């Protein structure tokens, strides 16, 4: 298994999916959309990568 990692993203990176297109192993598992804007954090159910929305603002969760 691969190491779990933490990736910081911004609102400019949304909508967030894993793997991300710029990842070196972008085809390592099925693409999954992660609703990070709801809580400011998300974890990929396939690879365990943790994502944090570094400029998270709860008022943005209901665009």
ROROKOL-404675 format. One record per residue: residue number from 1; residue in one letter; z, x, y of N, C-alpha, C, O, CB in turn. Coordinates in steps of 0.1 Angstrom, whole numbers, plus 2048, in hexadecimal, padded with zeros to 3 digits. Atoms other than C-alpha are relative to their C-alpha. Glycine has a CB too. Layout:
   num   residuo   n_Z   n_X   n_Y   ca_Z   ca_X   ca_Y   c_Z   c_X   c_Y   o_Z   o_X   o_Y   cb_Z   cb_X   cb_Y
   NUM         A     Z     X     Y      Z      X      Y     Z     X     Y     Z     X     Y      Z      X      Y
...
END
This chain:
   num   residuo   n_Z   n_X   n_Y   ca_Z   ca_X   ca_Y   c_Z   c_X   c_Y   o_Z   o_X   o_Y   cb_Z   cb_X   cb_Y
     1         X   800   808   7F4    800    800    800   800   809   80C   805   814   80C    80C    7F7    800
     2         X   801   7F8   7F4    7FA    80B    823   80E   7FE   808   815   7F5   805    7F5    7FB    809
     3         X   7F4   801   7F8    816    812    83C   7FF   7F4   80A   7F5   7F1   80F    802    80D    808
     4         X   800   80B   7F6    821    7F5    852   800   807   80E   806   812   80F    80C    7F7    7FE
     5         X   800   7FA   7F3    81A    7FC    876   802   7F5   80B   802   7E9   808    7F2    806    803
     6         X   7FD   808   7F5    822    7ED    898   7F5   802   80A   7F2   80D   80E    80E    802    806
     7         X   80B   7FF   7F6    806    7E5    8B0   803   7F7   80C   806   7EB   80B    7F2    7FC    7FA
     8         X   7FE   807   7F4    80B    7DB    8D4   7F2   7FA   805   7E9   802   806    807    808    80B
     9         X   80C   806   7FB    7F1    7C3    8E2   803   7F9   80D   80F   7F7   810    7FA    7F5    7F6
    10         X   7FE   807   7F4    7EC    7B1    903   7F8   7F3   7FF   7F1   7F0   7F6    7FB    808    80C
    11         X   808   80C   800    7DE    78F    90D   7F1   802   800   7E9   7FA   7FB    804    7F8    80D
    12         X   80F   7FD   801    7BC    7A0    911   7FB   801   7F2   7EF   800   7F0    7FE    80D    808
    13         X   804   7FE   80E    7BC    7A6    8EC   800   7F3   7F8   7FB   7F3   7EC    80A    809    7F9
    14         X   800   80D   807    7C0    781    8E3   7F2   7FA   800   7EA   7FC   809    80A    7F7    806
    15         X   7F8   804   80B    7B7    76F    8CE   801   80C   7F6   7F8   814   7F5    7FA    7F4    7F8
    16         X   7FD   7F5   809    7C7    787    8B5   7FD   7FD   7F2   800   7F3   7EC    80F    804    802
    17         X   803   801   80F    7BA    78D    892   804   80D   7FA   804   818   800    7F2    7FC    7FD
    18         X   7FD   7F4   808    7C3    7A6    877   7F7   7FF   7F4   7F7   7F5   7ED    80F    801    7FC
    19         X   801   7F4   7F9    7B2    7BC    86F   7F8   7FE   80D   7F0   7F5   80E    7FA    80B    7F8
    20         X   807   801   7F4    7A6    7C2    892   7F3   807   7FF   7F1   810   7F7    808    806    80C
    21         X   80D   7FA   802    781    7CB    897   800   80F   802   7F8   816   7FC    7F7    7FA    80A
    22         X   800   7F2   7FD    78A    7EE    8A4   808   808   7F5   808   814   7F6    806    803    80D
    23         X   7F8   7F9   80B    7A0    7F6    885   7F6   807   7F7   7EB   803   7F5    808    7F6    7F8
    24         X   809   7F8   809    791    811    86F   7FE   7F9   7F3   7F3   7FC   7ED    806    80E    7FE
    25         X   802   808   80C    796    7FB    851   7FF   7F1   803   807   7E9   7FD    80B    803    7F5
    26         X   801   80D   7FB    78B    7DB    861   7FD   7F6   7F5   800   7EA   7F6    7F5    7FE    80B
    27         X   803   809   80B    780    7CD    83F   80A   801   7F5   807   7FE   7E9    7F2    802    7FB
    28         X   7F6   7FE   80A    7A0    7D5    82D   806   7F4   7F9   80B   7F4   7EE    80B    809    805
    29         X   7FB   80D   805    7AB    7B1    828   7F9   7F5   808   7F3   7F7   812    80F    7FF    801
    30         X   807   80B   7F8    79E    78E    833   806   7FF   80E   812   802   810    803    7F3    7F8
    31         X   7FC   802   7F2    79F    788    858   80A   7F4   801   807   7E9   7FC    7F4    7FE    809
    32         X   7F7   80B   7FE    7BD    773    862   804   800   80F   806   80A   816    80D    803    7F8
    33         X   7FD   802   7F2    7C4    765    885   810   800   801   816   7F9   7F9    7FA    7F3    806
    34         X   7F1   800   7FF    7E8    76C    891   803   7FA   80E   7FF   7FE   818    804    80F    800
    35         X   7FD   807   7F3    7F7    754    8AB   80C   807   807   817   801   809    805    7F2    7FC
    36         X   7F6   7F8   7FA    80A    76F    8BD   805   7FA   80E   810   7FD   812    7FB    80E    802
    37         X   7FC   805   7F3    80A    75D    8DE   80C   7F5   800   812   7F3   80A    7F4    7F9    807
    38         X   7F5   809   801    824    744    8D1   80E   806   801   816   800   807    7FF    7F9    7F2
    39         X   7F2   7FA   800    841    75C    8CD   800   80E   805   80A   814   808    805    801    7F2
    40         X   801   7F2   7FB    834    77E    8D9   800   80A   7F5   7FF   816   7F8    80C    803    809
    41         X   800   7F7   80C    834    78D    8B6   7F9   7F9   7F5   7FA   7ED   7F3    80E    805    7FD
    42         X   807   806   80C    820    788    896   800   80B   7F6   7FF   817   7F9    7F2    7FB    803
    43         X   801   7F7   80B    81E    798    874   7F5   7FC   7F7   7F4   7F0   7F4    80E    801    7F8
    44         X   80B   803   808    7FF    79A    85F   805   7FD   7F2   80C   805   7EC    7F5    80B    800
    45         X   7FC   803   80E    805    788    83D   7FA   809   7F6   7FF   80A   7EA    7FE    7F2    7FD
    46         X   807   7F7   80A    7ED    7A0    82C   805   80E   7FF   809   813   7F5    7F1    7FF    802
    47         X   7FD   7F2   800    7F5    7C3    837   80E   803   806   812   80E   805    7F5    807    808
    48         X   7F2   7FE   7FB    817    7BE    848   800   807   80E   80B   80A   813    807    808    7F7
    49         X   800   7FB   7F2    80B    7CC    86A   807   7F7   809   805   7EB   809    7F2    803    804
    50         X   7F9   808   7F5    822    7C1    886   7F9   802   80D   7F5   80D   811    80F    805    801
    51         X   806   801   7F3    813    7B7    8A7   80A   7FB   80A   812   7F2   807    7F3    7F8    800
    52         X   7F7   804   7F5    826    7B4    8C8   7F7   7FE   80C   7EF   807   810    80B    80B    802
    53         X   807   803   7F4    818    7A4    8E7   808   806   80B   812   800   80F    7FE    7F0    802
    54         X   7F7   7F8   7F7    825    7BD    900   802   7F9   80E   80C   7FC   815    7FB    80D    802
    55         X   7FF   807   7F3    81F    7A7    91F   803   7F1   7FE   7FF   7E8   806    7F4    802    809
    56         X   7FE   80E   804    82B    787    90D   808   7F8   80B   812   7FD   810    808    7FF    7F3
    57         X   7F9   809   7F7    835    76A    924   800   7F2   7F9   7F5   7ED   7F7    7F8    800    80E
    58         X   7FF   80D   807    841    74A    914   7F7   7F5   807   7F3   7EB   800    80E    7FB    7FF
    59         X   807   80A   7F9    82F    736    92F   7F1   800   7FC   7E9   7F7   7FF    801    801    80F
    60         X   80E   7FF   804    80D    742    921   7FE   7FA   7F2   7F2   7F9   7EE    7FC    80F    800
    61         X   801   804   80E    814    734    8FE   7F8   7F2   7FF   7F4   7EF   7F4    80D    7FE    7FA
    62         X   807   80D   800    804    712    908   7F5   800   80A   7F5   7F7   813    80A    7F5    802
    63         X   80B   800   7F7    7E4    71B    91A   7F8   7F3   800   7EE   7F1   807    7F6    80C    7FD
END
